[in-house]
Amino acid sequence: MDRNGYMKELTRELKLLSKEEREEVLLYYTEYFEDAGPAREAEAIEELGTPKEAASQILKDVAIKRLDKPKSSAKKGLSTIWIVLLAICAAPIGLPLLFAAVVLIVFLVLALLILYICFTLSGALFLGIGVVSIIAGFYVMPLQPANAAAMIGLALLELGGGLLILLAGILCCRFIYRVIRKWIKRLLSGGEKHE
């Protein structure tokens, strides 16, 4: 996620704040990114945490700040209570969803790795059988030339099949990797499409 994506997500998460409070927070984050500079943008994002985490903390801080101020009207008091309740309720829902997303990503990567290993082992097995069959065909050649020629022909088919399986495995895993990478980017960016 880059700076612009982070700021868009943070703006979306802070929609419960008043316009002035939201602009104040966004100005602070904009200055934070400018102080960090383009070279340290990724580090700044890592230090700030996800936009949801930052927004949750901001909402809590604003709610506490509002509680400390003298109440000017009942509407502001209710709005503060509403923000506190939302901040409290967001943690039990957001953390398990984050954990589930991380577990899903880990298992998708493991499945891709297992698929790659299966294709590699199958291809290597076919190649090994092909090599052994060629050696056996040359060994049998003086005694039974017709059988030896058939064995060598089958061995060449096994070698070709092994190479095809290896190539198919590599291409399949590359395709699945790209799909998983796009899906993870879409998941982390909140559904926005990337080019």
TORBA-276471 format. One record per residue (C-alpha): x, y, z; residue in one letter; residue number from 0. Coordinates in pm, 1 decimal, m for minus. Layout:
# residues N
<x: X, y: Y, z: Z, type: a, seq: NUM>
...
//
This chain:
# residues 195
<x: 0.0, y: 0.0, z: 0.0, type: m, seq: 0>
<x: 135.3, y: 341.1, z: m88.5, type: d, seq: 1>
<x: 79.5, y: 679.8, z: 74.5, type: r, seq: 2>
<x: m226.5, y: 769.7, z: m135.9, type: n, seq: 3>
<x: m395.4, y: 436.1, z: m70.8, type: g, seq: 4>
<x: m322.8, y: 470.3, z: 301.2, type: y, seq: 5>
<x: m471.7, y: 820.4, z: 314.5, type: m, seq: 6>
<x: m784.5, y: 714.9, z: 120.1, type: k, seq: 7>
<x: m842.9, y: 420.1, z: 352.7, type: e, seq: 8>
<x: m783.1, y: 638.2, z: 660.9, type: l, seq: 9>
<x: m1027.6, y: 900.9, z: 531.5, type: t, seq: 10>
<x: m1288.2, y: 631.2, z: 477.8, type: r, seq: 11>
<x: m1233.3, y: 491.9, z: 828.8, type: e, seq: 12>
<x: m1266.1, y: 837.6, z: 989.5, type: l, seq: 13>
<x: m1608.9, y: 919.4, z: 843.2, type: k, seq: 14>
<x: m1760.9, y: 932.9, z: 1193.6, type: l, seq: 15>
<x: m1552.3, y: 1234.4, z: 1288.5, type: l, seq: 16>
<x: m1663.0, y: 1588.4, z: 1223.4, type: s, seq: 17>
<x: m1517.3, y: 1758.1, z: 917.1, type: k, seq: 18>
<x: m1283.0, y: 1975.5, z: 1125.6, type: e, seq: 19>
<x: m1152.7, y: 1683.3, z: 1331.8, type: e, seq: 20>
<x: m1104.0, y: 1468.6, z: 1022.4, type: r, seq: 21>
<x: m914.1, y: 1746.8, z: 841.1, type: e, seq: 22>
<x: m693.5, y: 1799.7, z: 1146.0, type: e, seq: 23>
<x: m606.0, y: 1429.6, z: 1161.6, type: v, seq: 24>
<x: m545.8, y: 1403.6, z: 787.2, type: l, seq: 25>
<x: m323.8, y: 1714.3, z: 795.7, type: l, seq: 26>
<x: m115.1, y: 1552.2, z: 1070.5, type: y, seq: 27>
<x: m75.0, y: 1229.8, z: 867.9, type: y, seq: 28>
<x: 6.5, y: 1424.6, z: 549.4, type: t, seq: 29>
<x: 281.5, y: 1613.4, z: 733.4, type: e, seq: 30>
<x: 406.3, y: 1285.6, z: 880.9, type: y, seq: 31>
<x: 444.2, y: 1137.6, z: 531.3, type: f, seq: 32>
<x: 608.9, y: 1455.9, z: 400.9, type: e, seq: 33>
<x: 859.7, y: 1452.1, z: 688.0, type: d, seq: 34>
<x: 935.5, y: 1085.4, z: 615.7, type: a, seq: 35>
<x: 986.7, y: 1153.6, z: 244.4, type: g, seq: 36>
<x: 926.4, y: 920.4, z: m47.6, type: p, seq: 37>
<x: 1224.9, y: 701.6, z: 41.5, type: a, seq: 38>
<x: 1088.1, y: 616.9, z: 387.2, type: r, seq: 39>
<x: 721.0, y: 596.3, z: 286.5, type: e, seq: 40>
<x: 700.9, y: 218.8, z: 347.2, type: a, seq: 41>
<x: 867.5, y: 256.4, z: 688.4, type: e, seq: 42>
<x: 625.6, y: 534.7, z: 781.4, type: a, seq: 43>
<x: 328.0, y: 317.8, z: 688.5, type: i, seq: 44>
<x: 470.3, y: 31.6, z: 893.4, type: e, seq: 45>
<x: 522.0, y: 262.9, z: 1194.4, type: e, seq: 46>
<x: 168.0, y: 399.0, z: 1169.2, type: l, seq: 47>
<x: 7.1, y: 55.4, z: 1137.8, type: g, seq: 48>
<x: m288.7, y: m22.9, z: 916.7, type: t, seq: 49>
<x: m540.7, y: 254.0, z: 845.9, type: p, seq: 50>
<x: m802.8, y: 62.5, z: 1046.6, type: k, seq: 51>
<x: m574.1, y: 39.8, z: 1349.3, type: e, seq: 52>
<x: m483.0, y: 408.0, z: 1323.9, type: a, seq: 53>
<x: m848.7, y: 507.6, z: 1281.3, type: a, seq: 54>
<x: m951.2, y: 296.1, z: 1579.6, type: s, seq: 55>
<x: m690.1, y: 467.5, z: 1797.7, type: q, seq: 56>
<x: m788.1, y: 811.9, z: 1665.7, type: i, seq: 57>
<x: m1155.3, y: 746.3, z: 1736.9, type: l, seq: 58>
<x: m1069.1, y: 639.3, z: 2091.7, type: k, seq: 59>
<x: m852.2, y: 949.1, z: 2145.7, type: d, seq: 60>
<x: m1120.7, y: 1180.7, z: 2007.2, type: v, seq: 61>
<x: m1382.8, y: 1017.3, z: 2227.9, type: a, seq: 62>
<x: m1165.7, y: 1064.8, z: 2536.9, type: i, seq: 63>
<x: m1092.0, y: 1425.3, z: 2437.1, type: k, seq: 64>
<x: m1463.1, y: 1491.0, z: 2392.5, type: r, seq: 65>
<x: m1541.0, y: 1341.5, z: 2731.0, type: l, seq: 66>
<x: m1286.0, y: 1573.5, z: 2893.1, type: d, seq: 67>
<x: m1448.0, y: 1882.0, z: 2735.4, type: k, seq: 68>
<x: m1750.3, y: 2031.8, z: 2903.6, type: p, seq: 69>
<x: m2063.8, y: 1913.5, z: 2730.0, type: k, seq: 70>
<x: m2223.4, y: 2186.3, z: 2526.9, type: s, seq: 71>
<x: m2517.7, y: 1979.5, z: 2420.1, type: s, seq: 72>
<x: m2670.8, y: 1638.2, z: 2462.4, type: a, seq: 73>
<x: m2612.4, y: 1564.3, z: 2094.8, type: k, seq: 74>
<x: m2232.0, y: 1586.5, z: 2131.9, type: k, seq: 75>
<x: m2243.8, y: 1363.3, z: 2437.9, type: g, seq: 76>
<x: m2440.4, y: 1100.7, z: 2248.8, type: l, seq: 77>
<x: m2204.5, y: 1125.6, z: 1954.6, type: s, seq: 78>
<x: m1907.0, y: 1067.9, z: 2186.7, type: t, seq: 79>
<x: m2073.4, y: 764.2, z: 2340.5, type: i, seq: 80>
<x: m2151.0, y: 635.8, z: 1991.9, type: w, seq: 81>
<x: m1784.1, y: 670.6, z: 1887.8, type: i, seq: 82>
<x: m1665.8, y: 494.0, z: 2204.4, type: v, seq: 83>
<x: m1910.7, y: 208.5, z: 2148.8, type: l, seq: 84>
<x: m1802.8, y: 171.2, z: 1785.6, type: l, seq: 85>
<x: m1435.0, y: 170.2, z: 1881.9, type: a, seq: 86>
<x: m1496.2, y: m93.8, z: 2148.5, type: i, seq: 87>
<x: m1707.8, y: m309.0, z: 1915.7, type: c, seq: 88>
<x: m1465.2, y: m284.7, z: 1625.1, type: a, seq: 89>
<x: m1179.3, y: m464.0, z: 1802.2, type: a, seq: 90>
<x: m1355.0, y: m800.4, z: 1864.7, type: p, seq: 91>
<x: m1471.7, y: m813.4, z: 1503.0, type: i, seq: 92>
<x: m1166.4, y: m673.1, z: 1328.6, type: g, seq: 93>
<x: m898.0, y: m881.3, z: 1501.8, type: l, seq: 94>
<x: m1052.2, y: m1222.9, z: 1422.9, type: p, seq: 95>
<x: m1111.3, y: m1114.1, z: 1062.5, type: l, seq: 96>
<x: m749.5, y: m1004.1, z: 1034.6, type: l, seq: 97>
<x: m634.8, y: m1335.1, z: 1184.8, type: f, seq: 98>
<x: m856.6, y: m1529.2, z: 942.4, type: a, seq: 99>
<x: m716.4, y: m1333.5, z: 646.3, type: a, seq: 100>
<x: m357.7, y: m1402.6, z: 756.0, type: v, seq: 101>
<x: m431.2, y: m1774.3, z: 803.6, type: v, seq: 102>
<x: m598.5, y: m1789.2, z: 460.9, type: l, seq: 103>
<x: m299.9, y: m1622.6, z: 295.1, type: i, seq: 104>
<x: m57.8, y: m1861.5, z: 466.4, type: v, seq: 105>
<x: m258.1, y: m2165.4, z: 356.0, type: f, seq: 106>
<x: m285.1, y: m2038.1, z: m1.9, type: l, seq: 107>
<x: 92.3, y: m1997.7, z: m14.1, type: v, seq: 108>
<x: 138.2, y: m2346.6, z: 134.4, type: l, seq: 109>
<x: m103.7, y: m2494.6, z: m119.9, type: a, seq: 110>
<x: 91.8, y: m2329.4, z: m401.6, type: l, seq: 111>
<x: 416.7, y: m2466.7, z: m261.0, type: l, seq: 112>
<x: 271.3, y: m2818.9, z: m230.6, type: i, seq: 113>
<x: 137.7, y: m2801.4, z: m587.4, type: l, seq: 114>
<x: 478.8, y: m2696.1, z: m713.3, type: y, seq: 115>
<x: 649.4, y: m2978.5, z: m520.1, type: i, seq: 116>
<x: 402.4, y: m3235.1, z: m658.8, type: c, seq: 117>
<x: 460.6, y: m3124.2, z: m1018.3, type: f, seq: 118>
<x: 836.8, y: m3116.5, z: m965.8, type: t, seq: 119>
<x: 848.5, y: m3462.7, z: m809.3, type: l, seq: 120>
<x: 622.2, y: m3610.1, z: m1079.5, type: s, seq: 121>
<x: 833.2, y: m3460.5, z: m1355.8, type: g, seq: 122>
<x: 1155.7, y: m3573.1, z: m1190.3, type: a, seq: 123>
<x: 1014.5, y: m3925.4, z: m1147.2, type: l, seq: 124>
<x: 921.5, y: m3947.1, z: m1516.2, type: f, seq: 125>
<x: 1266.1, y: m3817.0, z: m1612.9, type: l, seq: 126>
<x: 1434.8, y: m4070.7, z: m1384.8, type: g, seq: 127>
<x: 1227.8, y: m4359.7, z: m1519.9, type: i, seq: 128>
<x: 1307.0, y: m4243.5, z: m1874.0, type: g, seq: 129>
<x: 1681.5, y: m4241.4, z: m1807.4, type: v, seq: 130>
<x: 1670.8, y: m4586.7, z: m1645.1, type: v, seq: 131>
<x: 1462.8, y: m4721.7, z: m1935.3, type: s, seq: 132>
<x: 1711.4, y: m4588.8, z: m2192.2, type: i, seq: 133>
<x: 1999.2, y: m4754.4, z: m2005.1, type: i, seq: 134>
<x: 1800.8, y: m5079.0, z: m1985.3, type: a, seq: 135>
<x: 1718.5, y: m5056.5, z: m2358.5, type: g, seq: 136>
<x: 2085.8, y: m5024.2, z: m2451.9, type: f, seq: 137>
<x: 2167.5, y: m5312.7, z: m2217.9, type: y, seq: 138>
<x: 1906.4, y: m5539.3, z: m2384.5, type: v, seq: 139>
<x: 1998.0, y: m5420.1, z: m2740.2, type: m, seq: 140>
<x: 2243.1, y: m5704.0, z: m2823.0, type: p, seq: 141>
<x: 1999.5, y: m5977.3, z: m2710.7, type: l, seq: 142>
<x: 1661.7, y: m5844.6, z: m2828.9, type: q, seq: 143>
<x: 1691.8, y: m5547.7, z: m3068.3, type: p, seq: 144>
<x: 1314.9, y: m5509.3, z: m3125.9, type: a, seq: 145>
<x: 1235.3, y: m5501.1, z: m2754.0, type: n, seq: 146>
<x: 1527.5, y: m5265.5, z: m2694.5, type: a, seq: 147>
<x: 1401.1, y: m5025.6, z: m2961.1, type: a, seq: 148>
<x: 1053.5, y: m5029.6, z: m2802.7, type: a, seq: 149>
<x: 1202.8, y: m4966.1, z: m2456.7, type: m, seq: 150>
<x: 1409.4, y: m4675.1, z: m2584.6, type: i, seq: 151>
<x: 1105.0, y: m4529.0, z: m2762.9, type: g, seq: 152>
<x: 895.8, y: m4552.9, z: m2446.5, type: l, seq: 153>
<x: 1184.7, y: m4405.1, z: m2249.9, type: a, seq: 154>
<x: 1192.5, y: m4105.0, z: m2482.6, type: l, seq: 155>
<x: 815.7, y: m4063.5, z: m2432.9, type: l, seq: 156>
<x: 871.1, y: m4073.4, z: m2055.5, type: e, seq: 157>
<x: 1144.2, y: m3811.2, z: m2082.2, type: l, seq: 158>
<x: 918.1, y: m3588.6, z: m2292.5, type: g, seq: 159>
<x: 628.1, y: m3641.5, z: m2050.4, type: g, seq: 160>
<x: 851.2, y: m3555.2, z: m1756.1, type: g, seq: 161>
<x: 964.5, y: m3233.2, z: m1921.0, type: l, seq: 162>
<x: 604.0, y: m3143.2, z: m2006.4, type: l, seq: 163>
<x: 492.8, y: m3205.2, z: m1647.0, type: i, seq: 164>
<x: 776.2, y: m2987.9, z: m1514.6, type: l, seq: 165>
<x: 690.0, y: m2710.1, z: m1759.7, type: l, seq: 166>
<x: 316.8, y: m2737.0, z: m1684.5, type: a, seq: 167>
<x: 390.3, y: m2723.6, z: m1312.7, type: g, seq: 168>
<x: 599.2, y: m2411.2, z: m1347.3, type: i, seq: 169>
<x: 342.2, y: m2235.1, z: m1566.7, type: l, seq: 170>
<x: 51.4, y: m2342.0, z: m1344.1, type: c, seq: 171>
<x: 226.0, y: m2223.4, z: m1029.3, type: c, seq: 172>
<x: 318.0, y: m1890.0, z: m1191.6, type: r, seq: 173>
<x: m47.1, y: m1836.8, z: m1288.6, type: f, seq: 174>
<x: m176.1, y: m1930.4, z: m942.6, type: i, seq: 175>
<x: 86.9, y: m1707.8, z: m780.5, type: y, seq: 176>
<x: m27.0, y: m1408.4, z: m988.2, type: r, seq: 177>
<x: m391.8, y: m1473.6, z: m901.9, type: v, seq: 178>
<x: m312.8, y: m1502.8, z: m529.9, type: i, seq: 179>
<x: m97.1, y: m1187.6, z: m541.0, type: r, seq: 180>
<x: m375.3, y: m985.4, z: m707.0, type: k, seq: 181>
<x: m629.4, y: m1122.4, z: m461.4, type: w, seq: 182>
<x: m410.6, y: m1034.2, z: m161.6, type: i, seq: 183>
<x: m352.7, y: m680.0, z: m297.3, type: k, seq: 184>
<x: m726.2, y: m637.0, z: m346.0, type: r, seq: 185>
<x: m793.5, y: m771.6, z: 4.8, type: l, seq: 186>
<x: m536.3, y: m543.7, z: 167.5, type: l, seq: 187>
<x: m648.8, y: m237.0, z: m25.9, type: s, seq: 188>
<x: m1012.1, y: m282.2, z: 67.8, type: g, seq: 189>
<x: m1136.6, y: m392.2, z: m274.9, type: g, seq: 190>
<x: m976.8, y: m120.0, z: m487.2, type: e, seq: 191>
<x: m842.0, y: m243.1, z: m820.1, type: k, seq: 192>
<x: m469.8, y: m214.5, z: m892.6, type: h, seq: 193>
<x: m316.2, y: m171.7, z: m1234.7, type: e, seq: 194>
//
